[in-house]
Every structure is written in structure tokens, then in C-alpha cells.
Amino acid sequence: MTFTLYHHGSSVCAAKVRFAMDEKGMEWDGVYIDILKGEQFTPEYLAINPKAVVPTLVHDETIVPDSTVIIEYLDQLEPETSVHPKDPWERAQARYWTKAVDEDLHPACGAMTFLCSHRFTVLKKLGKEGAEKFLASTPEFSVTSDWKSFKDAIVRQGFEAPGAVEKVRLYDSYLGKMDQALEGQDWLVGDKFSIADIAMTPYVNRLAMMSMRGMWEGGRFPNVERWFTAIEARPNFKKCLLDWVPEDLTNDLRENGKRSWPEVAEILEIKIYS
């Protein structure tokens, strides 16, 4: 079997699939799609993923888009290394986390990432004319049904864009839910590492890469802090979550995030100590 993964270092969904495939011990070939340069909008890529997002998995001649579906598909192919719990109730609990990611957290992450970093990077790298083309190329239905107009507003207006502040608060609410779920146990479901932890890892890591550990550190969400420390200590964390991110993008996320952190902290009423 041949697996080809179309992915990018900035994509939390692509990171999730890389993490799951490594946990399963699966080998794959990669095609790197630079989503900050607009390579996802080429006719060739749109032919396999009309939403113009990554990742997309090509298994021999079969095309499978959407990260949650990809991981479920891979677990059907190789159930002996499934990252989904075997117990039906625990599997259902894990499904609640992946469902929440797809419905709520991922759109919030897209908003938060563009708010706090990508809007600066896109304008810097593409210039005004290139940024206009980039924004215009987004399909009407992509991350969400209104992602094209919402992304456009975020890039142009930042935190003043309608709905932007609500996305920050929504993102933060999931850290609170994680903290409650982790009370008295190491992992999110059944106290065993599973798809629930794999699914949430890229979203907490995105905040860490944007210099926003203050959202859970300092006693705010201690169980999340303990959990993420354990996640970062896993031997495959760095190669799946960090090494695929280009150095300039890593720097942009860190520095742009620092620039945006005071506004995020103010929204969440987090006191910053200088």
C-alpha cells in the first residue's frame, strides 16, 4: 500500500494525521503544499480537495480528505494499531472530542491563527496585491461555510472583526473542558493515550508556538499544563508537530504571537506580569 499525504507545517489538521500515522507506525510519502503562498488554490490540488485545505491522503488511487476521516480510515485499514479506544463507551467519549474539534475548535483555531499571526505573515510575504489575490482565492465553503468572508475580515480588521473575540473565548473554553476531563487522570479518555489526545495536541501546540502558554500556565489550567508537558515529552512529538514547520514560519508564529498576546490576555482577563 502506498500512502501520499498532502500537508503543510502550519496545518493543525495535517499535524494531527502525521501524529496518528506515527503512533500507528505507518510510513508515508509527503507532498508539501505551502498554504501561506496559496498553493492549495492550484487547479491540480483543487481537483483532489475542492475545499482547498490540507491534509489530503491518497491511498493508491483512493482520495481521502479531512483529517478526522483520514485517521478513521487508517484505523479501519490497520485496526491492530488503532488509536481509537476499543471499549465502546470510551470510544464514544473520544468521539465527542474529535467531533468538538471538527465543529468548534478547528474554526476557532483558524480564526485565532490568522488573528494572532498569519494576517501579519500574509501581508508581509505577499504584499497588498498578493494578499488581495490570496483572500479572493479562498473557496466560499472551506473551513466553515463563511470562512472566506470571515478570514477576509480578520486579515483586514484584526481583533475588531465581527466575531473575532468570540472565537478567542471559544478556544479558551476548550482548555477549560480539557482541564476538567484531566482531573485525576493523565489522558483525556479512559486514562489511556488515544485519538482524543492526538486530536487536541495540535491545537494546544498552536497556542504554545504563538507564545500563549499563559492561557494555561501560572495555575490557570494546571491539568492542561501537566498534560501538555507529557505530550511534549513523547518521542514523536517533535518530529510530527515541530520539525515540519519551516524556521521562518516558526519565528513568525512566535513573534507575531508575542505581539498579539496582550490583546488575547485582555479578552480573557489574564493578568500579565512584567
C-alpha positions as CSV (number, residue, x, y, z in Angstrom):
1,M,0.0,0.0,0.0
2,T,1.2,3.5,-0.9
3,F,0.2,6.5,1.2
4,T,0.8,10.0,0.0
5,L,-0.1,12.8,2.4
6,Y,-0.6,16.4,1.1
7,H,0.2,18.5,4.0
8,H,1.8,21.7,5.4
9,G,3.7,22.6,8.6
10,S,1.2,25.3,9.6
11,S,-1.8,23.0,9.4
12,V,-3.0,21.7,12.7
13,C,-5.1,19.0,10.8
14,A,-2.0,17.8,8.9
15,A,-0.1,17.6,12.2
16,K,-2.9,15.5,13.7
17,V,-2.6,13.0,10.8
18,R,1.2,12.9,11.0
19,F,1.0,12.2,14.7
20,A,-1.6,9.5,14.3
21,M,0.3,7.8,11.5
22,D,3.5,7.8,13.5
23,E,1.6,6.3,16.5
24,K,0.4,3.6,14.2
25,G,3.9,3.0,12.8
26,M,2.8,3.8,9.2
27,E,5.1,5.0,6.5
28,W,4.0,7.6,4.0
29,D,5.3,9.9,1.3
30,G,4.6,13.6,1.5
31,V,3.7,16.4,-0.9
32,Y,4.2,19.7,0.8
33,I,1.5,22.3,0.0
34,D,2.5,25.8,1.1
35,I,-0.9,27.2,2.2
36,L,0.6,30.6,3.0
37,K,1.7,31.0,-0.6
38,G,-1.7,29.8,-1.9
39,E,-0.5,26.5,-3.4
40,Q,-3.8,24.9,-2.2
41,F,-5.6,27.0,-4.8
42,T,-4.0,25.4,-7.8
43,P,-6.3,23.5,-10.2
44,E,-4.3,20.4,-9.6
45,Y,-4.8,20.5,-5.8
46,L,-8.5,21.6,-6.0
47,A,-9.1,18.5,-8.2
48,I,-8.4,16.3,-5.2
49,N,-9.6,18.7,-2.4
50,P,-12.2,21.2,-3.6
51,K,-12.2,22.9,-0.1
52,A,-8.6,23.9,-0.8
53,V,-7.4,22.8,2.7
54,V,-4.8,20.2,3.9
55,P,-4.4,17.4,4.6
56,T,-5.5,15.1,1.8
57,L,-4.5,11.4,1.9
58,V,-4.1,9.5,-1.4
59,H,-4.0,5.7,-0.7
60,D,-3.1,4.1,-4.0
61,E,-5.9,5.5,-6.2
62,T,-8.3,6.4,-3.3
63,I,-8.5,10.0,-2.2
64,V,-9.5,10.7,1.4
65,P,-9.7,14.4,2.6
66,D,-10.5,15.7,6.1
67,S,-8.1,14.7,9.0
68,T,-10.7,13.0,11.3
69,V,-12.0,10.9,8.4
70,I,-8.4,10.1,7.3
71,I,-7.5,8.7,10.8
72,E,-10.7,6.7,11.0
73,Y,-10.0,5.3,7.5
74,L,-6.4,4.3,8.5
75,D,-7.7,2.6,11.6
76,Q,-10.1,0.6,9.5
77,L,-7.2,-0.5,7.3
78,E,-4.9,-1.4,10.2
79,P,-7.2,-2.0,13.3
80,E,-4.5,-3.8,15.2
81,T,-2.8,-0.4,15.8
82,S,-6.0,1.6,16.2
83,V,-5.7,4.9,18.1
84,H,-9.4,4.7,18.9
85,P,-10.3,3.1,22.2
86,K,-11.7,-0.5,22.0
87,D,-14.2,0.0,24.8
88,P,-17.5,1.3,23.2
89,W,-18.1,3.9,25.9
90,E,-14.5,5.1,25.8
91,R,-14.7,5.2,22.0
92,A,-17.8,7.3,22.3
93,Q,-16.1,9.7,24.7
94,A,-13.2,10.0,22.3
95,R,-15.6,10.7,19.5
96,Y,-17.0,13.7,21.5
97,W,-13.6,15.2,21.4
98,T,-13.0,14.7,17.7
99,K,-16.5,16.0,17.0
100,A,-15.8,19.1,19.1
101,V,-12.6,19.7,17.2
102,D,-14.3,19.5,13.8
103,E,-17.3,21.6,14.8
104,D,-15.9,24.2,17.1
105,L,-12.2,24.2,17.9
106,H,-10.8,24.0,14.4
107,P,-12.7,27.0,13.1
108,A,-11.7,28.8,16.3
109,C,-8.1,27.8,15.7
110,G,-8.2,29.1,12.1
111,A,-9.5,32.4,13.3
112,M,-7.0,32.6,16.2
113,T,-4.1,31.8,14.0
114,F,-4.9,34.4,11.4
115,L,-5.8,36.9,14.1
116,C,-2.6,36.5,16.0
117,S,0.0,35.6,13.3
118,H,-1.0,34.7,9.7
119,R,-2.5,38.1,8.9
120,F,0.9,39.7,9.5
121,T,2.7,37.0,7.6
122,V,0.4,37.0,4.6
123,L,0.7,40.8,4.2
124,K,4.5,40.8,4.8
125,K,5.2,38.0,2.3
126,L,2.6,38.6,-0.4
127,G,2.2,42.4,-0.2
128,K,-1.1,44.2,-0.6
129,E,-1.8,43.0,-4.2
130,G,-0.8,39.4,-3.4
131,A,-2.8,39.4,-0.2
132,E,-5.9,40.5,-2.1
133,K,-5.4,37.6,-4.5
134,F,-4.8,35.2,-1.6
135,L,-8.1,36.3,0.1
136,A,-10.1,36.2,-3.1
137,S,-8.9,32.6,-3.9
138,T,-10.5,31.1,-0.8
139,P,-13.5,29.0,-1.8
140,E,-16.9,30.0,-0.5
141,F,-17.0,26.8,1.6
142,S,-13.8,25.8,3.2
143,V,-13.0,25.6,6.9
144,T,-16.6,26.8,7.5
145,S,-19.4,28.0,5.3
146,D,-18.4,31.6,6.0
147,W,-14.6,31.1,6.2
148,K,-13.9,33.2,3.0
149,S,-15.6,36.3,4.4
150,F,-14.5,35.8,8.0
151,K,-10.9,35.3,7.0
152,D,-11.0,38.4,4.9
153,A,-12.4,40.4,7.8
154,I,-9.8,39.1,10.2
155,V,-6.9,39.9,7.9
156,R,-8.2,43.4,7.3
157,Q,-9.6,44.3,10.8
158,G,-7.8,42.0,13.3
159,F,-9.5,41.8,16.7
160,E,-12.1,44.3,15.6
161,A,-13.5,41.9,13.0
162,P,-17.1,40.8,13.9
163,G,-17.0,37.5,15.8
164,A,-13.2,37.5,16.4
165,V,-13.3,38.0,20.2
166,E,-15.9,35.2,20.5
167,K,-13.5,32.8,18.7
168,V,-10.8,33.6,21.2
169,R,-13.2,32.9,24.1
170,L,-14.4,29.7,22.4
171,Y,-10.8,28.4,22.0
172,D,-10.2,29.2,25.7
173,S,-13.3,27.3,26.8
174,Y,-11.9,24.1,25.4
175,L,-8.8,24.4,27.6
176,G,-11.2,24.6,30.5
177,K,-13.1,21.5,29.3
178,M,-9.8,19.7,29.0
179,D,-8.7,20.7,32.4
180,Q,-11.9,19.2,33.9
181,A,-11.6,16.0,31.9
182,L,-8.0,15.6,33.0
183,E,-8.8,15.8,36.7
184,G,-7.3,12.7,38.4
185,Q,-6.0,11.1,35.1
186,D,-3.2,11.5,32.7
187,W,-5.1,11.4,29.4
188,L,-8.4,12.7,28.2
189,V,-10.3,9.4,27.8
190,G,-10.1,6.3,30.0
191,D,-6.7,7.3,31.2
192,K,-5.1,5.9,28.1
193,F,-3.4,7.9,25.3
194,S,-5.9,7.9,22.3
195,I,-7.2,9.8,19.4
196,A,-8.7,12.3,21.9
197,D,-5.2,13.3,22.9
198,I,-3.9,13.2,19.3
199,A,-6.8,15.4,18.2
200,M,-6.3,18.0,20.8
201,T,-2.4,18.1,20.7
202,P,-2.0,20.3,17.6
203,Y,-4.5,22.9,19.0
204,V,-2.7,23.3,22.3
205,N,0.6,23.3,20.5
206,R,-0.5,26.0,18.2
207,L,-1.0,28.3,21.2
208,A,2.4,27.3,22.6
209,M,4.0,28.1,19.2
210,M,2.3,31.5,19.3
211,S,3.8,32.3,22.8
212,M,0.4,31.9,24.5
213,R,1.2,29.3,27.2
214,G,-0.2,31.9,29.6
215,M,-3.6,30.6,28.6
216,W,-3.0,27.5,30.8
217,E,0.2,28.2,32.8
218,G,0.5,30.0,36.1
219,G,-2.1,27.9,37.8
220,R,-4.9,28.8,35.3
221,F,-5.4,25.3,34.0
222,P,-2.9,23.1,35.8
223,N,-4.1,19.8,34.4
224,V,-3.7,21.0,30.9
225,E,-0.2,22.2,31.8
226,R,0.7,18.7,33.2
227,W,-0.9,17.0,30.1
228,F,1.0,19.2,27.6
229,T,4.3,18.6,29.4
230,A,3.7,14.9,29.0
231,I,2.7,15.4,25.3
232,E,5.9,17.3,24.6
233,A,7.9,14.5,26.2
234,R,6.6,11.9,23.8
235,P,9.4,10.8,21.5
236,N,7.4,11.5,18.3
237,F,6.1,14.9,19.3
238,K,8.9,17.0,17.9
239,K,9.2,15.2,14.5
240,C,5.4,15.2,13.9
241,L,4.4,18.6,15.4
242,L,7.5,20.9,15.2
243,D,10.0,19.7,12.6
244,W,7.7,20.1,9.6
245,V,7.2,23.8,10.4
246,P,9.7,25.9,8.4
247,E,12.0,28.0,10.6
248,D,10.7,31.3,9.2
249,L,7.1,30.2,10.0
250,T,8.1,29.1,13.5
251,N,9.7,32.5,14.1
252,D,6.6,34.3,12.7
253,L,4.2,32.3,14.9
254,R,6.4,33.1,18.0
255,E,7.0,36.8,17.3
256,N,3.5,37.6,15.9
257,G,2.0,35.7,18.8
258,K,4.0,37.8,21.3
259,R,2.8,40.9,19.6
260,S,-0.9,39.7,19.9
261,W,-0.7,38.2,23.4
262,P,-1.6,41.4,25.3
263,E,-4.9,41.6,23.3
264,V,-5.7,38.0,23.9
265,A,-4.9,38.3,27.6
266,E,-7.1,41.3,27.9
267,I,-10.0,39.5,26.2
268,L,-9.6,36.5,28.6
269,E,-8.9,38.8,31.7
270,I,-5.5,37.2,32.2
271,K,-3.1,39.5,34.1
272,I,0.3,39.9,32.5
273,Y,3.2,40.3,34.9
274,S,6.1,42.2,33.6
